[in-house]
Every structure is written in structure tokens, then in C-alpha cells.
Amino acid sequence: METMTPGILTLRLPDPARVYRVAQWATGRIGVASLRALIGSPQFALVGVYVHSEAKAGKDAGELCGLPPTGVTATRDIEAIIRAKPDCVVAVQEGCNLDDVCRFLEAGINIATSRVDFLNPAHMDPDVRRRTEEACRKGNASIHASGSSPGFSSEALPMLAASMSRSMERMIIDEFADIPLSCPDVQVTQGMGFGRPVTGQFDPALLHHHAHGFMQSVDMVARALGITLDDMQVFGEMAGAKARFLLPGGTPMGQGTLAAQRITIAGISGGRQIILYRVNWYCTTDVDQDWELRPNGWRLVIEGDTPIDINVTFPVSGEKLSPAMAGITAYRVVNAVPYVVEAPAGIRTTAELPVIVPRMV
């Protein structure tokens, strides 16, 4: 079946009877979730697993994710994955090796990934875009990046919500993350800087690192809605703890120390902020800023002819929280595989692909 997007692409919808040959790239926390989903679905046939550590090489894919043996063993040889001729690689590794990405694409292997480097070609690093598009053309392959955030919350959700409007004054998407619920104390304090004095000065490199993917998303949503952005603002804010508290591992956090951070990515049109994505990370909600911090999830507000207020939360806690958070990133990438395989060659965005829906098992 084909569907036309006027002036943009000719798109083929996935064939519900087709079994897609897939390879998994990396088996960390997100990778374990996606690997289990690929193995458990009749829509996919697992033909390869790439791992980074010697300890995992040679192990059965099922063993790596807590399932029975599959007959597919993990490898550290990229050529072995290419020889398996998957229709698509599910790439959910930490960091991005552009050489590896281009080798797959040049070999005619599509990629569905959680890496934010490939969300929106119009706002990508120019050299990364050039090399990726050249590889896509050479291999007649496509690549699509998504996940929960950036991805669903910063692209799919706002575009879907906006479909109920004709005129918009402003869109605000807030992401809320209770950091200690999913991170050990040492990562909260040493890795993310919570518990240090509040200086009010955000490291520019840190701002750019965290905003990189969301800037691509804000630009893509604006383009999809026909809004021309004149500029984009990125800035960070800090909030101190109103009282002393303890992290789950027992680490004390002093009164007045950094307990919440907010990074805002704002698309500017006509001199005003029209699309904002705000990342709210916190260790406690008892802070000296009125940020209306909420449980893990997202809030989307549209101000316009159809006022909209949508809240998305995750009713899980304790030991179920970490796998659930891994799943919401991994499963959107897995569900995108058939759409990426059927898409025309190139870097394909959320705005270009049909609405991604899963084949439930």
C-alpha cells in the first residue's frame, strides 16, 4: 500500500504479513528491553546481535536479556552483522560511531535508533548530515531516530495534540524526571552535580549537550506546523533545596544546595517564544522555585483556539520503574522498524513517517 505526502514523499505502509529481519546493536539497559521485544514478536526475526564487551561476545541473545536460547549469538564483528543481511538494525547504544552507521547504510541496511544525532536533518551537525545522506543514497537505505525523549514527548505528542487546533499562540512541553528514582546516589551527585552550591551559572557545554536533540525536535515540530522560527533560545535555571534531605542511598543533601535543574529550549517566531520544551530534573520537589514539579512524565499545554492540557505519567514504582523507563525508549524504536524499512532512502523524521503504531503481541 502507498500513501502520498503532497510535495514531500511517497510512503509505503508496513505489510502486516511481512516478517522483518532485524539485528540488535548494543545490549545495555535500553538494549535489553528492545532485544526482549524483538525476540518476543512474530513480526521480527532476529538475525544478529552486536555487543561492545568481550564478556558478552559469543553468548546467546536470549541469555543476554533473560530469555530462553534463540540460536543467535552475540558478536563484536560488524561485518558479521552485515553478512546476516538484516532489513534493519535497532541501534540503542551509548554514543554514536558515525563510521559504523554509514557502513550499515551503505550496505543497504536501514537503521532505527534512539541516538538523537539523526532526529532532524535541517538541524543536524552539517558534516554528520552530509555523510549520513551520502551513505543513505549509496545503499538506498533510511535511518530514523526516536525514543521517549527526545522523540515521543518532543515530536509525536505535540504534533498529535496540535491536530485538534487551527491556531496556536504557544506550546509548552514540560518533562519531569525524579532523578534519584532511577539513578544511584553517586551519579546524582558526581555525574549530574546535584548537591553542589547553586551558582546560577550553567555550563554552556552542558547546556548544548542536553539541548542538542530537543533543538532538532522543536525545529521539526515548527516546520511541520508551518511555523517559521527566527531564532532558538537555550538557557538553564537552578533551584535550591528548601530543607536538608537524604537521597535513597542515604547521601545527605544540604539546605540551599542544587536540588532541581530546568533547561529550556525555545523556538522564537515573530519575537516571541512559540514552542518551548522544558526539561525539569529534580531530587526533591521542595525547592525555592515555583516550577510546579510533578511525578515522572510530561505535561503538554497548547494555548490557542483549542486550549489543551495533557498530562502523561507512569504509574510504576520501586523495582519496576527502571525497566519501564527503559521500555518507553526502546519500544518506540522497535515499533518504528517496519516504517523505516518501508520508507524512501534518507534521514526520515517523525513528521515524514506515518503515525507509528505497534503490532501488539
C-alpha positions as CSV (number, residue, x, y, z in Angstrom):
1,M,0.0,0.0,0.0
2,E,1.2,3.5,-0.7
3,T,0.2,6.8,0.7
4,M,1.2,10.2,-0.7
5,T,2.5,13.1,1.3
6,P,2.0,16.0,-1.2
7,G,5.3,17.5,-2.3
8,I,7.3,15.5,0.1
9,L,7.5,11.7,0.0
10,T,5.8,8.6,-1.4
11,L,5.4,6.4,1.6
12,R,4.7,2.6,1.8
13,L,2.8,1.5,4.9
14,P,4.2,-1.7,6.5
15,D,3.0,-5.0,5.3
16,P,1.3,-6.7,8.3
17,A,2.2,-10.1,6.9
18,R,5.9,-9.4,6.5
19,V,8.5,-10.7,9.0
20,Y,11.3,-8.1,9.2
21,R,14.9,-9.4,9.7
22,V,16.5,-7.4,12.5
23,A,19.8,-7.0,14.2
24,Q,20.3,-5.5,17.7
25,W,23.1,-3.1,18.3
26,A,24.2,-3.0,21.9
27,T,22.7,-4.6,25.0
28,G,22.7,-2.1,27.8
29,R,19.7,-1.2,29.8
30,I,17.7,0.1,26.8
31,G,19.2,-2.6,24.5
32,V,18.0,-5.4,26.8
33,A,14.4,-4.0,26.6
34,S,14.5,-3.8,22.8
35,L,16.1,-7.2,22.5
36,R,13.4,-8.8,24.5
37,A,10.8,-7.1,22.4
38,L,12.4,-8.2,19.1
39,I,12.7,-11.8,20.3
40,G,9.2,-11.9,21.6
41,S,7.4,-10.6,18.5
42,P,6.4,-12.7,15.5
43,Q,6.8,-9.6,13.4
44,F,10.6,-9.8,13.7
45,A,13.2,-12.4,13.0
46,L,16.4,-11.8,15.0
47,V,19.5,-12.4,12.8
48,G,22.3,-10.7,14.7
49,V,23.3,-9.0,18.0
50,Y,26.3,-6.7,18.3
51,V,27.9,-6.2,21.7
52,H,30.8,-4.0,22.8
53,S,32.3,-6.1,25.6
54,E,34.3,-9.3,25.3
55,A,32.4,-10.8,28.2
56,K,29.1,-10.7,26.1
57,A,30.6,-11.9,22.8
58,G,29.6,-15.5,21.9
59,K,26.6,-15.5,24.3
60,D,23.2,-16.4,23.1
61,A,20.8,-13.4,22.6
62,G,18.3,-14.9,24.9
63,E,20.9,-15.2,27.7
64,L,21.7,-11.5,27.3
65,C,18.1,-10.5,28.1
66,G,16.8,-13.2,30.4
67,L,15.0,-15.3,27.8
68,P,15.5,-18.9,26.5
69,P,18.1,-19.5,23.9
70,T,17.5,-18.2,20.4
71,G,20.3,-19.7,18.4
72,V,21.7,-16.2,17.7
73,T,25.0,-15.4,19.3
74,A,26.4,-12.0,20.1
75,T,29.4,-10.7,18.1
76,R,31.8,-7.8,18.2
77,D,32.3,-8.1,14.4
78,I,30.3,-5.5,12.4
79,E,30.9,-7.5,9.2
80,A,29.2,-10.5,10.7
81,I,26.1,-8.3,11.3
82,I,26.3,-7.0,7.7
83,R,26.6,-10.6,6.3
84,A,23.4,-11.6,8.2
85,K,21.6,-9.2,5.9
86,P,19.1,-7.7,8.3
87,D,16.4,-5.4,6.9
88,C,17.1,-3.1,9.8
89,V,19.4,-2.6,12.7
90,V,18.0,-1.4,16.1
91,A,20.8,0.8,17.4
92,V,20.4,1.8,21.0
93,Q,24.0,2.2,22.1
94,E,25.5,4.9,24.2
95,G,27.3,7.3,22.0
96,C,27.4,7.3,18.2
97,N,30.0,5.9,15.9
98,L,29.2,7.6,12.5
99,D,31.6,5.2,10.7
100,D,29.5,2.2,11.8
101,V,26.2,4.0,10.9
102,C,27.5,4.7,7.4
103,R,28.7,1.2,6.9
104,F,25.3,-0.2,7.6
105,L,23.5,2.3,5.4
106,E,26.0,1.9,2.5
107,A,25.3,-1.9,2.8
108,G,21.6,-1.2,2.2
109,I,20.7,-1.9,5.9
110,N,18.1,0.5,7.4
111,I,18.6,1.8,11.0
112,A,16.1,2.6,13.7
113,T,17.9,4.3,16.6
114,S,17.5,6.1,19.9
115,R,20.5,8.3,19.1
116,V,19.5,12.0,19.0
117,D,22.1,12.8,16.3
118,F,19.7,11.9,13.5
119,L,16.4,13.5,14.5
120,N,16.1,16.3,12.0
121,P,18.5,16.8,9.1
122,A,17.7,20.5,8.9
123,H,19.2,21.0,12.4
124,M,21.9,18.3,12.5
125,D,25.6,18.8,12.5
126,P,26.4,19.6,8.8
127,D,29.2,17.0,8.4
128,V,27.1,14.3,10.1
129,R,24.2,15.1,7.9
130,R,26.3,15.1,4.7
131,R,28.0,11.7,5.5
132,T,24.7,10.1,6.5
133,E,22.8,11.3,3.5
134,E,25.6,10.1,1.2
135,A,25.5,6.7,2.8
136,C,21.7,6.5,2.5
137,R,21.9,7.3,-1.2
138,K,24.7,4.8,-1.8
139,G,22.8,1.9,-0.1
140,N,19.3,3.1,-0.8
141,A,18.6,2.9,2.9
142,S,16.9,5.0,5.5
143,I,17.6,6.0,9.2
144,H,15.1,7.2,11.7
145,A,15.8,8.4,15.3
146,S,13.2,8.4,18.1
147,G,12.6,7.2,21.6
148,S,10.7,8.6,24.5
149,S,12.5,11.9,25.0
150,P,13.5,13.3,22.6
151,G,11.1,11.5,20.3
152,F,7.6,10.8,21.5
153,S,7.3,13.7,24.0
154,S,9.0,16.3,21.8
155,E,7.7,15.3,18.4
156,A,4.9,12.8,18.2
157,L,2.8,14.0,21.2
158,P,2.9,17.7,20.3
159,M,2.0,17.1,16.6
160,L,-0.8,14.8,17.5
161,A,-2.2,17.3,20.1
162,A,-1.9,20.2,17.6
163,S,-4.1,18.2,15.2
164,M,-7.1,19.4,17.2
165,S,-6.2,23.1,16.6
166,R,-6.1,25.6,13.8
167,S,-4.4,28.5,15.5
168,M,-1.8,28.4,18.3
169,E,-0.4,31.1,20.4
170,R,2.1,29.0,22.3
171,M,3.0,25.4,23.0
172,I,4.8,24.3,26.2
173,I,6.1,20.8,26.9
174,D,7.4,20.1,30.3
175,E,9.4,16.9,31.1
176,F,9.6,15.8,34.7
177,A,12.2,13.4,36.0
178,D,12.7,12.4,39.6
179,I,16.4,11.7,39.1
180,P,17.1,9.6,42.3
181,L,14.4,7.1,41.5
182,S,16.4,5.8,38.6
183,C,20.0,6.8,39.3
184,P,22.4,5.8,42.1
185,D,23.5,8.4,44.6
186,V,27.0,8.8,43.1
187,Q,25.6,9.5,39.7
188,V,23.1,12.1,41.1
189,T,25.9,14.0,42.9
190,Q,29.1,13.4,40.9
191,G,27.6,12.8,37.5
192,M,24.8,15.3,37.5
193,G,26.1,17.8,40.0
194,F,23.2,17.8,42.4
195,G,24.1,18.8,46.0
196,R,26.6,21.4,45.0
197,P,26.1,25.2,45.7
198,V,23.6,27.0,43.5
199,T,25.6,29.4,41.4
200,G,23.1,30.3,38.8
201,Q,25.7,29.7,36.1
202,F,25.0,26.8,33.7
203,D,28.0,25.3,31.9
204,P,27.4,26.3,28.2
205,A,28.8,22.9,27.0
206,L,26.4,21.1,29.3
207,L,23.5,23.1,28.0
208,H,24.4,22.4,24.4
209,H,24.9,18.7,25.2
210,H,21.4,18.3,26.8
211,A,19.7,20.6,24.3
212,H,21.1,19.1,21.1
213,G,18.3,16.6,20.5
214,F,15.5,18.9,21.7
215,M,16.6,21.7,19.4
216,Q,16.1,19.4,16.5
217,S,12.7,18.4,17.8
218,V,11.5,22.0,18.3
219,D,12.6,23.0,14.8
220,M,11.0,19.9,13.3
221,V,7.6,20.5,15.0
222,A,7.7,24.1,14.0
223,R,8.3,23.1,10.3
224,A,5.6,20.5,10.4
225,L,3.1,23.1,11.7
226,G,4.2,25.7,9.1
227,I,5.8,28.0,11.6
228,T,8.9,29.8,10.6
229,L,11.4,30.1,13.5
230,D,13.5,33.3,13.6
231,D,15.8,32.0,16.3
232,M,16.1,29.5,19.1
233,Q,17.0,30.2,22.8
234,V,18.6,27.7,25.1
235,F,19.0,28.5,28.8
236,G,19.3,26.8,32.2
237,E,17.9,27.6,35.6
238,M,18.7,26.1,39.1
239,A,16.7,25.7,42.2
240,G,18.0,25.0,45.8
241,A,16.5,22.7,48.4
242,K,14.4,24.4,51.0
243,A,15.4,21.8,53.6
244,R,18.0,19.1,54.2
245,F,17.0,15.7,52.8
246,L,18.5,12.3,52.0
247,L,18.9,10.6,48.7
248,P,17.6,7.0,48.5
249,G,21.1,5.6,49.1
250,G,21.5,7.7,52.3
251,T,23.6,10.6,50.9
252,P,22.7,13.8,52.7
253,M,21.7,16.9,50.6
254,G,22.1,20.2,52.3
255,Q,19.6,23.1,52.5
256,G,20.2,25.6,49.7
257,T,22.2,23.2,47.6
258,L,21.3,22.3,44.0
259,A,18.1,20.2,44.1
260,A,16.5,20.9,40.7
261,Q,17.6,22.0,37.2
262,R,15.5,23.2,34.3
263,I,16.8,23.5,30.8
264,T,14.5,25.4,28.3
265,I,14.7,25.1,24.5
266,A,12.5,27.8,23.0
267,G,11.6,28.3,19.4
268,I,11.2,32.1,18.6
269,S,8.8,33.4,15.9
270,G,7.9,37.0,15.5
271,G,9.9,37.9,18.5
272,R,8.1,35.6,20.9
273,Q,8.5,32.1,22.3
274,I,6.0,29.9,20.5
275,I,7.3,26.4,21.1
276,L,9.1,25.6,24.4
277,Y,10.5,22.3,25.6
278,R,11.5,22.4,29.3
279,V,13.5,19.6,30.9
280,N,12.8,19.5,34.7
281,W,15.2,17.3,36.6
282,Y,14.9,17.2,40.4
283,C,15.9,15.4,43.5
284,T,13.1,16.8,45.6
285,T,10.0,18.9,44.8
286,D,10.6,21.1,47.9
287,V,12.7,23.7,46.1
288,D,12.9,27.5,46.2
289,Q,11.5,28.0,42.6
290,D,7.8,27.7,41.7
291,W,8.2,25.2,38.9
292,E,5.2,23.0,39.8
293,L,7.3,19.9,39.7
294,R,5.3,16.7,39.1
295,P,5.9,13.0,39.1
296,N,7.9,11.4,36.2
297,G,6.3,12.1,32.9
298,W,5.3,15.0,30.7
299,R,2.8,17.9,30.5
300,L,1.8,19.5,27.2
301,V,-0.1,22.8,27.1
302,I,-1.3,24.5,23.9
303,E,-2.7,28.0,24.1
304,G,-4.8,28.9,21.1
305,D,-8.2,28.4,19.6
306,T,-8.4,24.9,21.2
307,P,-6.8,25.2,24.7
308,I,-5.2,21.8,25.5
309,D,-3.6,20.5,28.7
310,I,-2.3,16.9,28.5
311,N,-0.6,15.0,31.3
312,V,1.3,11.8,30.8
313,T,2.5,9.9,33.8
314,F,3.8,6.4,34.6
315,P,2.1,4.5,37.4
316,V,5.0,2.3,38.4
317,S,7.4,2.5,41.2
318,G,10.1,0.5,43.0
319,E,12.0,-2.2,41.1
320,K,9.5,-1.9,38.1
321,L,10.4,1.7,37.4
322,S,13.8,1.2,35.7
323,P,12.7,-1.4,33.2
324,A,9.5,0.6,32.5
325,M,11.6,3.7,31.7
326,A,13.9,1.6,29.5
327,G,10.9,0.2,27.7
328,I,9.3,3.6,26.8
329,T,12.5,4.5,24.9
330,A,13.2,1.1,23.4
331,Y,9.7,0.2,22.3
332,R,9.2,3.2,20.2
333,V,12.4,2.4,18.3
334,V,11.3,-1.2,17.8
335,N,7.8,-0.2,16.7
336,A,9.4,2.2,14.1
337,V,11.3,-0.7,12.4
338,P,8.7,-1.6,9.7
339,Y,8.1,2.1,8.9
340,V,11.9,2.8,8.5
341,V,12.3,-0.3,6.3
342,E,9.4,0.8,4.0
343,A,10.5,4.5,3.9
344,P,12.3,6.1,1.0
345,A,16.1,6.4,1.4
346,G,17.3,9.2,3.6
347,I,17.1,10.6,7.1
348,R,13.5,10.2,7.9
349,T,11.8,12.3,10.6
350,T,8.7,11.8,12.8
351,A,6.9,14.4,10.7
352,E,7.5,12.4,7.5
353,L,6.7,8.9,8.6
354,P,3.1,7.7,9.1
355,V,1.9,7.5,12.7
356,I,4.0,4.7,14.3
357,V,1.8,2.1,15.9
358,P,2.8,-1.3,17.3
359,R,1.8,-4.7,16.3
360,M,0.8,-6.0,19.7
361,V,1.9,-9.4,20.9
